[in-house]
């Protein structure tokens, strides 16, 4: 049964082709030992060449040395070449301020990649099982992952393949028993300080109290989500092609109006694809990064953002630039428009309009883009202008004045958004900071007879 599932998975995901040279990552545990033996048993049928790689993390001391000998003897018995290397993962984690699991993963994959290049391997086989996939799903669910994270461990990514990804650990243990092989056991797999162990040893047994087949159900959910993601990825690729204005190896320019015309889920996937094309990967890019870009596009036409991996995102003049090159700083926008009351004025520099109306009573609004002020406060010269150094006003509810710069800081307004907030001034006195706060002196009181309603559109 396990042999058929193993071959079916390889064929379903087109993991191997004749003449492939496969580097097999073997720790000495049940999963990786089973993977090596399955690949060895079907090597002639698959027409592949095998090579073993083992990394000693220097965490378990004498036990780790026994792991090395076990893997070397296993490879020797099967007449397969083996590459072994040691690395102080704990020191690396401490130096890089990383969790031990993250550090170990980084070192492992760097080691596999190095050995693969040295021996000319075009595939790296990793022994992740269906149980690993379920555990990964739950770990990501607990930290609030999006669709990509909830799709679990990919069966294939680049040259990395995972032929055991649909096979359960109990099947692997039965297979090892038929081979009369006793794998190495890693005692750290039972330490509660690791989140994966907590999920495997505590959370999953609790979930089984509600449904004995919970692992199978989660795996089915992963497969369904993966199908949905595949559809979204295809649509996003098509949308990206239509949204790109220009591109090169180091940057992509997107048309903002076209980007925003797609359904919201497509916008997110489109952005991820654009960033991946520039950066080469999506490492450290989170749901929050993508959401921030989309939210910023709704707020303003001009802003900058620095993403992990030295990638810069710049919105300028209805274009979104994603680049490896650090952009030139945005220049301070300067504008000044006279406001007619009532009336509408367009502020081209920031792509917004201000509408003014005269009312007899206050119209309550929850929008920060709407303000009502006392008509009698307004002088003859009412203007909408850009902020200036030294600007001061008296925020509603405050006695005395405050520098506009300090007000922006207190309100946690990012620098890139401050120019897009017009200052409404009457005879040299600020009466409203558009989208934020009116001046205390301009507030509506019991004595107010006429009201001016201001709206930032």
RACORMO-V829941 format. One record per residue. N is the residue number from 0. RES is the residue in three letters. PHI is phi in degrees with one decimal (NA if undefined). PSI is psi in radians with two decimals (999 if undefined). D_LAST is the distance of its C-alpha to the last C-alpha in Angstrom with 2 decimals. Layout:
# RACORMO-V829941
N:RES:PHI:PSI:D_LAST ; N:RES:PHI:PSI:D_LAST
This chain:
# RACORMO-V829941
0:UNK:NA:-0.82:65.24 ; 1:UNK:-66.2:-0.60:63.47 ; 2:UNK:-63.7:-0.73:64.69 ; 3:UNK:-66.4:-0.79:63.18 ; 4:UNK:-60.1:-0.71:59.81 ; 5:UNK:-59.6:-0.88:59.88 ; 6:UNK:-69.3:-0.65:60.57 ; 7:UNK:-61.4:-0.72:58.15 ; 8:UNK:-65.5:-0.74:55.29 ; 9:UNK:-60.5:-0.75:56.29 ; 10:UNK:-72.5:-0.70:56.38 ; 11:UNK:-59.6:-0.72:53.18 ; 12:UNK:-103.1:0.20:51.08 ; 13:UNK:47.9:0.91:53.28 ; 14:UNK:-75.5:-0.60:54.01 ; 15:UNK:-132.0:2.59:57.25 ; 16:UNK:-128.0:2.70:58.97 ; 17:UNK:-52.9:2.49:62.64 ; 18:UNK:76.9:0.12:63.54 ; 19:UNK:-67.3:2.48:60.66 ; 20:UNK:-103.7:2.04:61.54 ; 21:UNK:-110.3:2.15:60.14 ; 22:UNK:-91.5:2.10:59.77 ; 23:UNK:-102.7:2.10:60.16 ; 24:UNK:-79.6:2.03:58.76 ; 25:UNK:-125.7:2.07:61.50 ; 26:UNK:-91.9:-0.40:61.43 ; 27:UNK:106.1:-0.15:64.61 ; 28:UNK:-75.8:3.05:62.93 ; 29:UNK:-60.2:-0.79:63.44 ; 30:UNK:-62.5:-0.91:60.31 ; 31:UNK:-71.6:-0.56:60.80 ; 32:UNK:-67.6:-0.70:64.57 ; 33:UNK:-64.8:-0.73:64.14 ; 34:UNK:-58.6:-0.81:61.68 ; 35:UNK:-61.6:-0.77:64.20 ; 36:UNK:-68.2:-0.62:67.04 ; 37:UNK:-67.3:-0.77:65.12 ; 38:UNK:-63.7:-0.68:64.16 ; 39:UNK:-65.6:-0.74:67.76 ; 40:UNK:-64.0:-0.51:69.17 ; 41:UNK:-111.7:0.27:67.12 ; 42:UNK:-62.4:-0.69:67.18 ; 43:UNK:-71.0:-0.71:69.63 ; 44:UNK:-63.5:-0.69:67.83 ; 45:UNK:-84.5:-0.26:64.49 ; 46:UNK:58.4:0.93:66.23 ; 47:UNK:-123.9:2.82:64.52 ; 48:UNK:-112.9:2.40:65.67 ; 49:UNK:-111.5:2.64:64.96 ; 50:UNK:-148.4:2.43:64.54 ; 51:UNK:-104.2:2.51:63.92 ; 52:UNK:-130.3:2.36:61.74 ; 53:UNK:-137.0:2.29:61.99 ; 54:UNK:-113.3:2.20:60.20 ; 55:UNK:-90.9:1.99:61.81 ; 56:UNK:-79.1:-0.12:59.08 ; 57:UNK:58.6:0.59:61.74 ; 58:UNK:-101.0:-0.68:60.45 ; 59:UNK:-101.7:0.22:63.38 ; 60:UNK:52.6:-2.02:66.18 ; 61:UNK:-62.7:-0.62:69.45 ; 62:UNK:-61.5:-0.67:67.79 ; 63:UNK:-65.1:-0.63:65.63 ; 64:UNK:-66.1:-0.64:68.81 ; 65:UNK:-66.9:-0.61:70.25 ; 66:UNK:-60.2:-0.78:67.11 ; 67:UNK:-59.3:-0.84:67.73 ; 68:UNK:-63.2:-0.70:71.36 ; 69:UNK:-59.9:-0.84:70.48 ; 70:UNK:-66.0:-0.72:68.05 ; 71:UNK:-62.8:-0.75:70.51 ; 72:UNK:-67.0:-0.68:73.33 ; 73:UNK:-62.1:-0.80:71.23 ; 74:UNK:-65.7:-0.68:70.27 ; 75:UNK:-64.7:-0.72:73.89 ; 76:UNK:-61.4:-0.64:75.19 ; 77:UNK:-90.4:-0.01:72.92 ; 78:UNK:58.7:0.84:73.71 ; 79:UNK:-118.3:2.29:70.06 ; 80:UNK:-60.8:2.61:69.10 ; 81:UNK:-136.2:2.43:67.10 ; 82:UNK:-114.5:2.21:64.94 ; 83:UNK:-124.2:2.40:64.74 ; 84:UNK:-145.0:2.64:62.83 ; 85:UNK:-114.4:2.53:62.23 ; 86:UNK:-150.1:2.34:59.15 ; 87:UNK:-79.9:1.55:58.49 ; 88:UNK:-67.3:-0.65:55.27 ; 89:UNK:-61.8:-0.73:55.29 ; 90:UNK:-65.5:-0.71:55.42 ; 91:UNK:-63.4:-0.73:52.61 ; 92:UNK:-64.3:-0.74:50.44 ; 93:UNK:-65.3:-0.76:51.21 ; 94:UNK:-64.4:-0.71:50.52 ; 95:UNK:-91.8:0.06:47.18 ; 96:UNK:54.0:0.84:46.23 ; 97:UNK:-113.2:2.73:46.03 ; 98:UNK:-68.0:2.67:47.17 ; 99:UNK:-61.7:-0.69:50.62 ; 100:UNK:-64.7:-0.76:49.52 ; 101:UNK:-65.0:-0.78:46.73 ; 102:UNK:-61.7:-0.78:49.13 ; 103:UNK:-61.7:-0.72:51.88 ; 104:UNK:-63.8:-0.79:49.69 ; 105:UNK:-59.3:-0.81:48.54 ; 106:UNK:-65.9:-0.75:52.15 ; 107:UNK:-58.0:-0.90:53.50 ; 108:UNK:-68.4:-0.57:51.22 ; 109:UNK:-65.3:-0.69:51.73 ; 110:UNK:-65.1:-0.83:55.48 ; 111:UNK:-60.3:-0.74:55.41 ; 112:UNK:-62.8:-0.73:53.45 ; 113:UNK:-64.2:-0.82:55.94 ; 114:UNK:-65.3:-0.71:58.97 ; 115:UNK:-57.5:-0.75:57.57 ; 116:UNK:-67.1:-0.67:57.24 ; 117:UNK:-65.0:-0.67:60.72 ; 118:UNK:-99.4:-0.06:62.44 ; 119:UNK:77.8:0.47:60.36 ; 120:UNK:-75.7:2.41:58.99 ; 121:UNK:-108.6:0.09:56.21 ; 122:UNK:-142.1:2.48:55.58 ; 123:UNK:-121.2:2.04:55.24 ; 124:UNK:-95.2:2.16:56.17 ; 125:UNK:-114.3:2.49:54.76 ; 126:UNK:-94.0:0.72:56.23 ; 127:UNK:-71.6:2.34:53.19 ; 128:UNK:-106.0:3.13:54.19 ; 129:UNK:-62.4:-0.61:52.52 ; 130:UNK:-63.7:-0.74:52.89 ; 131:UNK:-59.5:-0.68:51.02 ; 132:UNK:-64.7:-0.77:48.20 ; 133:UNK:-63.9:-0.77:47.98 ; 134:UNK:-61.9:-0.73:48.11 ; 135:UNK:-63.8:-0.74:45.33 ; 136:UNK:-56.6:-0.84:43.13 ; 137:UNK:-66.2:-0.70:43.70 ; 138:UNK:-61.5:-0.74:43.15 ; 139:UNK:-72.3:-0.62:39.78 ; 140:UNK:-61.6:-0.71:38.84 ; 141:UNK:-66.2:-0.49:39.66 ; 142:UNK:-98.4:0.11:37.33 ; 143:UNK:82.4:0.74:34.39 ; 144:UNK:-72.5:2.75:34.62 ; 145:UNK:-89.8:-2.84:32.51 ; 146:UNK:-58.4:-0.79:33.99 ; 147:UNK:-58.9:-0.78:35.64 ; 148:UNK:-66.4:-0.64:37.39 ; 149:UNK:-78.2:-0.08:38.56 ; 150:UNK:-80.8:0.00:40.23 ; 151:UNK:73.2:-2.67:42.91 ; 152:UNK:-86.8:2.16:45.27 ; 153:UNK:-68.7:2.37:45.19 ; 154:UNK:-59.4:-0.57:48.64 ; 155:UNK:-146.6:2.36:48.27 ; 156:UNK:-148.8:2.00:46.04 ; 157:UNK:63.2:-2.24:47.18 ; 158:UNK:-91.3:-0.02:50.90 ; 159:UNK:-86.9:2.27:50.85 ; 160:UNK:-124.9:2.66:52.32 ; 161:UNK:-133.9:1.41:52.93 ; 162:UNK:-66.0:-0.30:55.70 ; 163:UNK:-96.6:0.16:56.15 ; 164:UNK:-64.3:-0.32:52.55 ; 165:UNK:-109.9:0.17:53.62 ; 166:UNK:-107.3:2.33:56.90 ; 167:UNK:-82.0:2.71:57.35 ; 168:UNK:-61.0:-0.64:59.08 ; 169:UNK:-63.4:-0.60:61.90 ; 170:UNK:-67.9:-0.68:62.67 ; 171:UNK:-64.2:-0.74:62.78 ; 172:UNK:-64.8:-0.68:65.17 ; 173:UNK:-63.8:-0.71:67.40 ; 174:UNK:-63.2:-0.75:67.45 ; 175:UNK:-61.9:-0.64:68.46 ; 176:UNK:-65.9:-0.68:71.24 ; 177:UNK:-65.5:-0.53:72.61 ; 178:UNK:-83.5:-0.12:72.78 ; 179:UNK:57.1:0.70:74.47 ; 180:UNK:-106.4:2.35:72.06 ; 181:UNK:-107.5:1.89:71.15 ; 182:UNK:-74.7:2.91:67.80 ; 183:UNK:-74.6:2.57:66.89 ; 184:UNK:-115.3:2.27:65.03 ; 185:UNK:-97.9:1.92:62.32 ; 186:UNK:-64.7:-0.36:62.55 ; 187:UNK:-67.8:-0.28:59.02 ; 188:UNK:-68.9:-0.15:57.83 ; 189:UNK:-115.4:0.15:58.89 ; 190:UNK:-88.1:2.27:57.33 ; 191:UNK:-74.2:-0.14:54.57 ; 192:UNK:-71.2:-0.30:52.69 ; 193:UNK:-94.5:2.30:51.17 ; 194:UNK:-62.5:-0.69:48.30 ; 195:UNK:-59.5:-0.70:49.63 ; 196:UNK:-65.2:-0.68:52.95 ; 197:UNK:-62.1:-0.73:51.35 ; 198:UNK:-64.5:-0.79:49.58 ; 199:UNK:-70.0:-0.75:52.81 ; 200:UNK:-90.4:-0.41:55.26 ; 201:UNK:-117.9:-0.91:53.33 ; 202:UNK:-69.0:-0.87:50.17 ; 203:UNK:-61.6:-0.77:51.56 ; 204:UNK:-58.4:-0.61:54.77 ; 205:UNK:-67.6:-0.72:52.69 ; 206:UNK:-65.3:-0.54:50.59 ; 207:UNK:-66.4:-0.37:53.87 ; 208:UNK:-66.1:-0.44:54.79 ; 209:UNK:-92.6:-0.54:52.10 ; 210:UNK:-158.6:2.04:52.89 ; 211:UNK:-61.9:-0.45:55.77 ; 212:UNK:-97.2:0.45:54.07 ; 213:UNK:-58.8:-0.64:50.83 ; 214:UNK:-66.7:-0.73:51.21 ; 215:UNK:-64.7:-0.67:51.73 ; 216:UNK:-65.2:-0.75:48.72 ; 217:UNK:-64.1:-0.73:46.48 ; 218:UNK:-62.1:-0.70:47.87 ; 219:UNK:-63.8:-0.68:47.12 ; 220:UNK:-61.9:-0.74:43.52 ; 221:UNK:-58.8:-0.78:43.26 ; 222:UNK:-65.0:-0.70:44.59 ; 223:UNK:-66.7:-0.75:42.17 ; 224:UNK:-64.0:-0.64:39.15 ; 225:UNK:-64.3:-0.68:40.51 ; 226:UNK:-63.2:-0.77:40.67 ; 227:UNK:-61.7:-0.74:37.04 ; 228:UNK:-64.0:-0.66:36.03 ; 229:UNK:-59.1:-0.72:38.13 ; 230:UNK:-64.5:-0.82:36.23 ; 231:UNK:-62.6:-0.67:32.82 ; 232:UNK:-64.4:-0.70:34.21 ; 233:UNK:-64.2:-0.80:35.42 ; 234:UNK:-64.1:-0.67:32.11 ; 235:UNK:-67.0:-0.64:30.28 ; 236:UNK:-64.5:-0.75:32.82 ; 237:UNK:-64.5:-0.74:32.23 ; 238:UNK:-65.6:-0.68:28.43 ; 239:UNK:-61.0:-0.74:28.85 ; 240:UNK:-58.3:-0.67:31.05 ; 241:UNK:-80.3:-0.34:28.41 ; 242:UNK:-93.6:-0.42:25.59 ; 243:UNK:-67.0:2.27:27.64 ; 244:UNK:-92.0:-0.73:27.14 ; 245:UNK:-157.5:2.79:30.09 ; 246:UNK:-157.0:2.74:32.37 ; 247:UNK:-148.5:-3.03:35.45 ; 248:UNK:-64.4:-0.52:37.56 ; 249:UNK:-103.9:-0.16:35.41 ; 250:UNK:-158.6:2.73:31.83 ; 251:UNK:-131.3:2.38:29.56 ; 252:UNK:-113.1:2.16:26.40 ; 253:UNK:-108.5:2.58:24.06 ; 254:UNK:-85.3:2.05:21.42 ; 255:UNK:-62.0:-0.73:18.22 ; 256:UNK:-61.4:-0.69:17.07 ; 257:UNK:-70.6:-0.72:20.58 ; 258:UNK:-57.5:-0.79:20.75 ; 259:UNK:-75.8:-0.16:17.75 ; 260:UNK:-79.7:-0.30:19.31 ; 261:UNK:-81.7:2.79:22.28 ; 262:UNK:-59.2:2.60:22.87 ; 263:UNK:-55.9:-0.78:21.93 ; 264:UNK:-60.8:-0.62:25.64 ; 265:UNK:-67.1:-0.65:26.26 ; 266:UNK:-57.2:-0.79:23.48 ; 267:UNK:-63.8:-0.80:25.33 ; 268:UNK:-66.2:-0.65:28.70 ; 269:UNK:-60.9:-0.80:27.58 ; 270:UNK:-62.0:-0.75:26.42 ; 271:UNK:-60.5:-0.72:29.73 ; 272:UNK:-65.6:-0.73:31.68 ; 273:UNK:-63.5:-0.76:30.00 ; 274:UNK:-64.7:-0.71:30.68 ; 275:UNK:-63.7:-0.65:34.21 ; 276:UNK:-65.9:-0.58:34.94 ; 277:UNK:-82.1:-0.79:34.15 ; 278:UNK:-82.5:-0.55:35.65 ; 279:UNK:98.2:-0.27:38.49 ; 280:UNK:-160.6:3.11:37.95 ; 281:UNK:-116.9:0.38:35.51 ; 282:UNK:-57.3:2.26:37.46 ; 283:UNK:71.2:-0.01:35.53 ; 284:UNK:-80.9:2.14:32.23 ; 285:UNK:-109.8:2.97:30.96 ; 286:UNK:-56.4:-0.68:28.58 ; 287:UNK:-64.3:-0.65:26.48 ; 288:UNK:-61.4:-0.85:26.21 ; 289:UNK:-64.4:-0.77:24.92 ; 290:UNK:-63.1:-0.66:22.48 ; 291:UNK:-63.1:-0.71:21.15 ; 292:UNK:-61.9:-0.84:20.60 ; 293:UNK:-65.2:-0.70:18.67 ; 294:UNK:-64.9:-0.72:16.56 ; 295:UNK:-63.5:-0.62:15.88 ; 296:UNK:-64.4:-0.51:14.81 ; 297:UNK:-75.6:-0.49:12.00 ; 298:UNK:-86.4:-0.68:10.93 ; 299:UNK:-153.7:2.79:11.56 ; 300:UNK:-93.9:-0.30:13.28 ; 301:UNK:-129.5:2.05:16.15 ; 302:UNK:-167.0:2.93:18.51 ; 303:UNK:-133.2:2.64:22.16 ; 304:UNK:-145.3:2.45:24.24 ; 305:UNK:-107.7:2.08:28.02 ; 306:UNK:-98.5:2.76:29.65 ; 307:UNK:-56.8:2.53:33.29 ; 308:UNK:87.0:0.40:35.80 ; 309:UNK:57.2:0.82:34.38 ; 310:UNK:-112.7:2.36:31.54 ; 311:UNK:-115.1:2.39:28.37 ; 312:UNK:-118.3:2.18:24.94 ; 313:UNK:-130.7:2.22:22.62 ; 314:UNK:-103.4:2.13:19.15 ; 315:UNK:-148.7:2.22:18.83 ; 316:UNK:49.0:0.93:17.36 ; 317:UNK:65.1:0.39:16.68 ; 318:UNK:-127.6:2.60:20.11 ; 319:UNK:-119.2:2.03:21.54 ; 320:UNK:-100.0:2.23:24.91 ; 321:UNK:-116.4:2.04:27.48 ; 322:UNK:-144.0:2.70:30.46 ; 323:UNK:-82.9:-0.37:33.68 ; 324:UNK:-87.6:2.38:33.33 ; 325:UNK:-68.2:2.18:31.58 ; 326:UNK:-73.4:2.76:28.76 ; 327:UNK:-68.1:2.49:28.75 ; 328:UNK:-57.7:2.50:26.57 ; 329:UNK:-66.4:2.33:23.04 ; 330:UNK:-79.1:2.57:23.18 ; 331:UNK:-62.3:2.22:21.24 ; 332:UNK:-79.1:2.35:18.36 ; 333:UNK:-121.1:2.25:18.93 ; 334:UNK:-155.6:2.78:16.77 ; 335:UNK:-157.4:2.10:16.83 ; 336:UNK:-129.8:2.41:15.19 ; 337:UNK:-79.7:2.33:16.44 ; 338:UNK:-97.8:2.28:14.24 ; 339:UNK:-91.5:2.41:15.66 ; 340:UNK:-121.7:1.94:15.81 ; 341:UNK:-78.3:2.90:14.91 ; 342:UNK:160.7:-3.13:12.77 ; 343:UNK:-133.4:2.36:9.78 ; 344:UNK:-128.5:2.43:10.05 ; 345:UNK:-98.4:2.27:9.17 ; 346:UNK:-104.6:1.64:10.06 ; 347:UNK:-62.2:-0.60:12.03 ; 348:UNK:-62.0:-0.51:13.63 ; 349:UNK:-116.7:0.08:10.92 ; 350:UNK:66.5:0.60:9.11 ; 351:UNK:-133.2:2.91:5.70 ; 352:UNK:-127.1:2.70:4.99 ; 353:UNK:-122.5:2.20:5.99 ; 354:UNK:-110.7:2.38:7.41 ; 355:UNK:-122.9:2.40:10.82 ; 356:UNK:-135.1:2.64:13.39 ; 357:UNK:-103.1:2.22:16.98 ; 358:UNK:-123.8:2.83:18.43 ; 359:UNK:-95.1:-0.32:21.98 ; 360:UNK:-146.2:2.82:21.33 ; 361:UNK:-70.6:2.36:18.98 ; 362:UNK:-104.1:1.94:16.66 ; 363:UNK:-68.9:2.33:16.92 ; 364:UNK:-143.5:2.43:14.03 ; 365:UNK:-85.0:-0.16:14.57 ; 366:UNK:-75.0:2.31:11.04 ; 367:UNK:-69.3:-0.21:11.06 ; 368:UNK:-88.2:0.10:7.44 ; 369:UNK:-122.2:2.36:9.07 ; 370:UNK:-140.4:2.51:12.08 ; 371:UNK:-117.6:2.25:14.91 ; 372:UNK:-131.6:2.86:17.36 ; 373:UNK:-71.9:2.18:20.65 ; 374:UNK:-59.0:-0.65:20.58 ; 375:UNK:-68.6:-0.28:23.97 ; 376:UNK:-74.0:-0.50:22.81 ; 377:UNK:-72.1:2.36:20.87 ; 378:UNK:-91.9:-2.79:23.17 ; 379:UNK:-81.3:-0.49:23.29 ; 380:UNK:-109.2:1.64:21.51 ; 381:UNK:-107.4:2.17:17.86 ; 382:UNK:-130.9:2.71:16.09 ; 383:UNK:-111.2:2.14:13.21 ; 384:UNK:-139.4:2.96:15.22 ; 385:UNK:-78.1:2.77:16.00 ; 386:UNK:-65.0:2.71:18.20 ; 387:UNK:-134.3:2.68:21.89 ; 388:UNK:-59.9:2.36:25.12 ; 389:UNK:88.9:-0.02:26.47 ; 390:UNK:-56.7:2.39:23.28 ; 391:UNK:-136.3:2.62:24.14 ; 392:UNK:-156.8:3.05:22.74 ; 393:UNK:-110.8:1.65:23.90 ; 394:UNK:-54.7:2.49:21.71 ; 395:UNK:-50.2:2.26:21.73 ; 396:UNK:91.3:0.01:25.11 ; 397:UNK:-118.0:2.47:26.81 ; 398:UNK:-92.6:2.50:29.56 ; 399:UNK:82.3:-3.11:29.81 ; 400:UNK:-110.6:2.89:27.44 ; 401:UNK:-144.0:2.48:26.21 ; 402:UNK:-66.0:2.41:25.41 ; 403:UNK:-60.0:-0.67:21.80 ; 404:UNK:-58.1:-0.79:23.36 ; 405:UNK:-67.2:-0.62:25.30 ; 406:UNK:-63.0:-0.76:22.37 ; 407:UNK:-59.6:-0.74:20.55 ; 408:UNK:-64.1:-0.80:23.89 ; 409:UNK:-62.6:-0.62:24.43 ; 410:UNK:-84.9:0.00:21.08 ; 411:UNK:58.1:0.77:21.96 ; 412:UNK:-87.7:2.06:18.90 ; 413:UNK:-56.6:2.55:20.10 ; 414:UNK:-53.9:-0.71:20.78 ; 415:UNK:-68.5:-0.24:18.86 ; 416:UNK:-99.7:-0.17:15.48 ; 417:UNK:-68.5:-0.58:16.17 ; 418:UNK:-70.4:-0.36:15.33 ; 419:UNK:-86.4:0.04:11.70 ; 420:UNK:-105.0:1.70:11.36 ; 421:UNK:-65.9:2.54:11.41 ; 422:UNK:-96.9:2.14:14.21 ; 423:UNK:-96.5:2.12:14.10 ; 424:UNK:-124.8:2.43:17.72 ; 425:UNK:-125.3:2.01:19.97 ; 426:UNK:49.4:0.78:23.41 ; 427:UNK:84.7:0.00:23.47 ; 428:UNK:-113.4:2.24:22.41 ; 429:UNK:-72.0:2.19:19.31 ; 430:UNK:-109.0:-0.34:17.74 ; 431:UNK:-157.6:2.34:14.67 ; 432:UNK:-98.6:1.82:13.92 ; 433:UNK:-48.1:2.17:10.15 ; 434:UNK:86.3:-0.01:9.82 ; 435:UNK:-128.5:-1.27:13.58 ; 436:UNK:-152.9:2.51:15.78 ; 437:UNK:-87.6:2.93:16.61 ; 438:UNK:-80.5:2.50:19.97 ; 439:UNK:-54.6:-0.65:22.96 ; 440:UNK:-71.7:-0.28:24.00 ; 441:UNK:-98.4:0.03:20.84 ; 442:UNK:-66.9:2.71:21.15 ; 443:UNK:-79.1:2.29:21.98 ; 444:UNK:-123.4:-3.11:25.76 ; 445:UNK:-63.9:-0.45:28.46 ; 446:UNK:-84.4:-0.14:29.03 ; 447:UNK:-68.1:2.27:25.50 ; 448:UNK:-106.3:-0.60:25.76 ; 449:UNK:-125.5:2.54:22.38 ; 450:UNK:-123.8:2.42:18.97 ; 451:UNK:-104.8:2.15:15.77 ; 452:UNK:-98.1:2.16:12.63 ; 453:UNK:-110.1:2.37:9.69 ; 454:UNK:-136.3:2.27:6.16 ; 455:UNK:-94.6:2.05:3.80 ; 456:UNK:-108.9:999:0.00
